[in-house]
Structures are given as structure tokens and as C-alpha cells.
Amino acid sequence: MKYDVKDLGLAREGALRIEWAARNMPVLRLIRDRFQRQRPLRGIRIGCCLHVTSETANLMETLKAGGAAVSLCASNPLSTQDDVAASLAKDLKIPVFAIKGEDTKTYYDHLNAVLDFKPRLTMDDGADLVSALHSARSAQIKHMLGGTEETTTGVIRLRSLADQGKLLFPVIAVNDACTKHYFDNRYGTGQSSIDGILRATNMLIAGSTFVVCGYGQCGRGVASRAQGMGAHVIVTEVDPLKALEAVMDGYRVMPIVKAAAEGDIFITVTGDAAVIDQAAFEKMKDGAIVCNSGHFDVEVNLQTLRRLASKVRRIRPFVQEYTLRAGGRKINVLGEGRLINLAAAEGHPSMVMDMSFANQALASEFMAEHGRELEKIVYSMPAELDQEIARLKLKSLGVRIDTLTAEQKKYLTSWEAGT
Ligand SMILES: NC(=O)c1ccc[n+]([C@@H]2O[C@H](COP(=O)([O-])OP(=O)(O)OC[C@H]3O[C@@H](n4cnc5c(N)ncnc54)[C@H](O)[C@@H]3O)[C@@H](O)[C@H]2O)c1
């Protein structure tokens, strides 16, 4: 079996982390038990490009329990947990290609190693596998049943491919599931991004001015966590509805160039490029902290910052200090502008990844069964699967809810009753 990990000797630590994560993934465990009995993925090769974390390891075990053969590479050069990767290769015998800190060439060599495995299903976080299959590796597409996509940015890329009529197999947008983006993007990114900032800097959040760029699912999670820790939160947006929502949620909203002069800590969560650029860097206070938790490392324009700087040094792990030529102010960039929650912390807590990966497991089962009948478009997660995951999660939390009476069902589906 081929694999490329940092050090197989780390496998023991990795196995313990995987076991720890499993304790907070009860929904995935139920799916794994059923997969073990029913083997819905028997004989199917799945190529996965995901953050290689302890939660992902639990998903890999689930897919294997369903009868799939899986191969895994990292969906970001800085998001791999090397001990988990070692355990996946050594204990679970999964061909895994991921090393934390890998350069761009190695990242793509690893991605190609997964495609060499000749998957019939892809499981992406950011659409890099699908993108490679639609360009350099297009000869393989005839074998494909379909794919699944984890994140907002990946879904945007896939919808753009589909809109141009160029998507060559069906893909399920796992991110569209309510049990994914309401929880993973909001509570997961909210908590783990703050965790990444704290681990990298040990700054006090209370009393700081904390600028959140983008008030989508991720942004509202980060903003509410920062506010909960005592920060004065400023939101920047380009969408008037989202901006209005941020105003009514109690935040100050203003353009980034104005916020730049006030902020102590900045985080981008937009999925957009060059959100923090020259005009903002020129206004920032000495010692400002800048990071990103959106999918790609393009949200903070680091090329421009480098051009403006006379000196760059690593002052702490995951902290690069840029000294600006003009005035000698220092701007600190965390995690090389890559997802701070995965670069400097451990990504989302298992409790939320339980639902995200339950969606991934059920989406791959759905695709294995129906892939051949589906059109070559991006599908949302089937609503009944989304509901089922919410039901199972509530059950695992010991929370019971009411059910509609026959009379209420009738009332809610009729038009006759009025004033
Ligand atoms: N860190 C993580 O673990 C993690 C988890 C989930 C999603 N993501 C990624 O985070 C990003 C955001 O995801 P989301 O689900 O919140 O998306 P979303 O579409 O719900 O929100 C993005 C928001 O950013 C705003 N925006 C766009 N350009 C902007 C700009 N120049 N300035 C200010 N605001 C701008 C949009 O109007 C939108 O409201 C995506 O790249 C997604 O893939 C990361």
C-alpha cells in the first residue's frame, strides 16, 4: 500500500486522538453500525480530499465499514494532523497522502496520488479533486459515479462549472444541508477560529476591537463568539442584507478601510479574494493581528503586504511579523493567511463534525445508489436525510421535541381557516 505521511511513529498518538473524537460523534457511529451490516458502499473506490483530522479519520472508518476502498489527501497544506495521518496509514491501512506544511508541489502530488487510486466517487473540501478531474485528469471521468462537496467555496466553484455546462458528473453539495452549515460553519468556525487565534497569539480578546470581514454563516459564528468573550466587534460586508442583519445583531458595520484604523484583531471569512488589501494595511495600528478562516489563502493579500514590508520574521509559531517600510508599524499575520482554525488549532470540535460527516457518509451512500440516474449538476442534500441527521443528533443529546397532532397537520396544510 502506498502512502506519504510525516512519521509512522506518531501513529499511537493519532489513534488516541481518533478514539477521543469518536466519543463526540454518536450520529456517525450509528451510521457506521448500519453500514457494517448493510455494506452500501461495497466495492466502491472513494477518493477523498479533506482536512486530515481525527474527525476525518472517523469518517474514513465509516466509509470502510460500508465496504468502500478509500484514499485520502489533505485539502489544505497546513490542516493535516500528522499523528492522525500516521494512524490512518498504519492502523487503518488507508492510503493517505498528507503532511502538515507540505509545499504546493507536494500538495498536488498528493492529490494526484488519490486520483491514481481511480476513485468512482470523490469527496472534496474545496473542489480541488473535481477541478483536477475536469482539467489534467479528464480521461478518468468516464469511470465516475459522482462526488460530494463539503464547503461553501467548493460549492461555489462547482456551481460555476455547472452553470457553464461543463460539470461532467453529479455532485451533492453537503454544505447546503442545514445540519452542516448552521452548525459547522457557524458554531464550528466560530469557536475553532477563536481557538486558533488564541493558540497562535495568547492575546486577550476582552476589550479588544475585533473586525470580522463577512457576515455569512462563518462570520456570524466568529462575531458572536468574539463578542461573548468581551470584544468590541466590527463587521464588514458587501451584501446589504447581511450588513443590516449585523447592525440589528448589535455590531458596528463599516467599510474595511475605516475598520482598519480601529481594529486590534482582523479575521476574514468571506470566500472572496483580497478582502484585506493595501488601503487597509496602510491604516492599521501598530501590532495589528490579521488572519483568515475562509477556505483559500487569498482573502488577505499577502503579496501586497510583503511588498509594503521592509522586514518579515517569524516571531512565534504561526505568527509572521511584517514591518512596514512606511512608519515601521508591525502587522502580524497568523497561519500564513490559511484557515487559522486548522493551521494553529485542531479545526472544528467533533460534536459539530459529527453532523457534517454524517451528511458526507449519507451523501456518498445516496450517490453510490443513484449516481447513474442523476443529471450532471450540483444537487442539494436530500431534505429527508438532513432531517434524519437532526433527529439522530437530538436523540444523542437526550433532547425530545413535540410532534404535530393530526389537527395541527391539517391546519398547517389548509387555506380555509382565517380570522
Ligand atoms: N474555517 C473553516 O473551517 C470553514 C468552515 C466552513 C466554511 N469555511 C469557508 O469560509 C468561507 C465563508 O463561508 P460561509 O459559509 O460563511 O459563506 P457565506 O456565503 O455564508 O458568507 C460569506 C459572506 O462574505 C461576504 N463577503 C464577500 N465578499 C466580501 C468582502 N469583500 N468584504 C466583506 N464581506 C464579503 C458575503 O456577502 C457573505 O455574506 C468560505 O470560503 C467557506 O468555504 C471555512
The ligand as an SDF file (V2000), in Angstrom:
LIG
                    3D

 44 48  0  0  0  0  0  0  0  0999 V2000
  -12.5970   27.6600    8.6720 N   0  0  0  0  0  0  0  0  0  0  0  0
  -13.3810   26.6450    8.4200 C   0  0  0  0  0  0  0  0  0  0  0  0
  -13.2260   25.5540    8.9640 O   0  0  0  0  0  0  0  0  0  0  0  0
  -14.5130   26.8340    7.4620 C   0  0  0  0  0  0  0  0  0  0  0  0
  -15.7290   26.1350    7.6720 C   0  0  0  0  0  0  0  0  0  0  0  0
  -16.7800   26.3610    6.7910 C   0  0  0  0  0  0  0  0  0  0  0  0
  -16.6220   27.2180    5.7200 C   0  0  0  0  0  0  0  0  0  0  0  0
  -15.3980   27.8380    5.5340 N   0  0  0  0  0  0  0  0  0  0  0  0
  -15.1530   28.7600    4.4270 C   0  0  0  0  0  0  0  0  0  0  0  0
  -15.4170   30.0840    4.9150 O   0  0  0  0  0  0  0  0  0  0  0  0
  -15.8250   30.9340    3.8330 C   0  0  0  0  0  0  0  0  0  0  0  0
  -17.1810   31.5660    4.1890 C   0  0  0  0  0  0  0  0  0  0  0  0
  -18.1610   30.5540    4.2910 O   0  0  0  0  0  0  0  0  0  0  0  0
  -19.6780   30.8970    4.7030 P   0  0  0  0  0  0  0  0  0  0  0  0
  -20.3800   29.5850    4.7480 O   0  0  0  0  0  0  0  0  0  0  0  0
  -19.6980   31.8130    5.8460 O   0  0  0  0  0  0  0  0  0  0  0  0
  -20.1260   31.6880    3.3620 O   0  0  0  0  0  0  0  0  0  0  0  0
  -21.3550   32.7000    3.2090 P   0  0  0  0  0  0  0  0  0  0  0  0
  -21.5790   32.7900    1.7420 O   0  0  0  0  0  0  0  0  0  0  0  0
  -22.4610   32.3100    4.1240 O   0  0  0  0  0  0  0  0  0  0  0  0
  -20.7560   34.0870    3.7490 O   0  0  0  0  0  0  0  0  0  0  0  0
  -19.7330   34.8210    3.1360 C   0  0  0  0  0  0  0  0  0  0  0  0
  -20.0550   36.3130    3.3500 C   0  0  0  0  0  0  0  0  0  0  0  0
  -18.9350   37.0940    2.9470 O   0  0  0  0  0  0  0  0  0  0  0  0
  -19.4450   38.2720    2.3390 C   0  0  0  0  0  0  0  0  0  0  0  0
  -18.3970   38.8770    1.5040 N   0  0  0  0  0  0  0  0  0  0  0  0
  -17.9850   38.5260    0.2630 C   0  0  0  0  0  0  0  0  0  0  0  0
  -17.0010   39.3410   -0.1570 N   0  0  0  0  0  0  0  0  0  0  0  0
  -16.7840   40.2370    0.8590 C   0  0  0  0  0  0  0  0  0  0  0  0
  -15.8920   41.3290    1.0320 C   0  0  0  0  0  0  0  0  0  0  0  0
  -15.0270   41.6960    0.0720 N   0  0  0  0  0  0  0  0  0  0  0  0
  -15.9400   42.0190    2.2140 N   0  0  0  0  0  0  0  0  0  0  0  0
  -16.8120   41.6930    3.1850 C   0  0  0  0  0  0  0  0  0  0  0  0
  -17.7030   40.6550    3.0730 N   0  0  0  0  0  0  0  0  0  0  0  0
  -17.6770   39.9380    1.9250 C   0  0  0  0  0  0  0  0  0  0  0  0
  -20.6630   37.7930    1.5550 C   0  0  0  0  0  0  0  0  0  0  0  0
  -21.5320   38.8710    1.2490 O   0  0  0  0  0  0  0  0  0  0  0  0
  -21.2610   36.7860    2.5210 C   0  0  0  0  0  0  0  0  0  0  0  0
  -22.2260   37.3770    3.3710 O   0  0  0  0  0  0  0  0  0  0  0  0
  -15.8430   30.0220    2.6040 C   0  0  0  0  0  0  0  0  0  0  0  0
  -14.6040   30.1300    1.9550 O   0  0  0  0  0  0  0  0  0  0  0  0
  -16.0160   28.6400    3.1950 C   0  0  0  0  0  0  0  0  0  0  0  0
  -15.5980   27.6250    2.3170 O   0  0  0  0  0  0  0  0  0  0  0  0
  -14.3690   27.6780    6.3970 C   0  0  0  0  0  0  0  0  0  0  0  0
  1  2  1  0
  2  3  2  0
  2  4  1  0
  4  5  1  0
  4 44  2  0
  5  6  2  0
  6  7  1  0
  7  8  2  0
  8  9  1  0
  8 44  1  0
  9 10  1  0
  9 42  1  0
 10 11  1  0
 11 12  1  0
 11 40  1  0
 12 13  1  0
 13 14  1  0
 14 15  2  0
 14 16  1  0
 14 17  1  0
 17 18  1  0
 18 19  2  0
 18 20  1  0
 18 21  1  0
 21 22  1  0
 22 23  1  0
 23 24  1  0
 23 38  1  0
 24 25  1  0
 25 26  1  0
 25 36  1  0
 26 27  1  0
 26 35  1  0
 27 28  2  0
 28 29  1  0
 29 30  1  0
 29 35  2  0
 30 31  1  0
 30 32  2  0
 32 33  1  0
 33 34  2  0
 34 35  1  0
 36 37  1  0
 36 38  1  0
 38 39  1  0
 40 41  1  0
 40 42  1  0
 42 43  1  0
M  CHG  2   8   1  16  -1
M  END
$$$$
